[in-house]
Amino acid sequence: MIAGGQASEADGSSLARGTAESQAGVLVTPPGHDTGMARQLVLIDTRTVDWRLDEHTRELGRKGVAEARRKLLEATQRRAA
């Protein structure tokens, strides 16, 4: 609620703009866009390519994930020490 140029809560308490306190508990509901829908757009799937990864690409991905996990474990252990 805005009264006299100053934002206020429903209970009349004012809100200081730009502070964390002013952001908490302030809800803004946008207007609905569900009226006037006469028809829905038809989505056409024009993809003709089958996106499957070959075994070499899968193996590269597995190695990359294993390396990332190893480095995360090492970093966690260094931080704990």
N, C-alpha and C positions, 0 to 999 in steps of 0.2 A: 504494500500500500504506500502511496506517496502522498504526503500531506504538506502543503506549503513548500514544495521543492525538496523535502527531506524524506528519505525512505523510512518506513516504520513497519513494525510487525503488527499483526492483527490485534494484539493486546495493547497497542499504543506505544510500546518501547521503540526508540529510534535505532536505526542501523547506521553505523559509521561506514561510509563508502571506502572501498579499497583495503579493508582489513580482513583478516581471516574470519573474524567474528561476523562480518557482514555477509560472507559467502555461505556460512553454515545455516541451514534451515530455510533458505530462500528458494522456493520452487517456482519455476516458470513453466507453464503448460502451453505449448504452441497450439494454434488453432488446428482443428481437425481437417483433413483433406480427403474425407471419405464420402462427401456428397457430390453428386453430379457425375458419378462414374457410369457412363452408358455402356462402355465396352472395355475389354482388356486387350492390351497389345499381345500379339502372337510372336513368340520368340522362335526363330528358325535356326536350327542347328545346321551349319554349313561345313562343319569339320569333316574332312575325309581322311585325315591322317590318324593312324593308331599310334598314340604316344606311349610306347613301351620302351623301357630302357634295356639295352643289351647287357650281357653278363659282364663285360669289361667295365662299363659305366657303373653298374651296381657294385662291383668290387672296389672301384675307386672311391665310391661313396662310403662303403663300409670301412675302408682304411681311414678315410677322413674323420668319420665319426669316432673310430677307435682312438685316433690320435688326439682328438678334442677331449675325449673322456680322460685319457691319460694325463693330458696337460691340466685339466681341471682338478684331477686327483692330486697331482704334484703341487699345484698352487694351494689347495686346501691343506695339504700336509705341511707346507712351508709356513702358512699362516698360523697353523696350530702350534708350531714349534716355538 
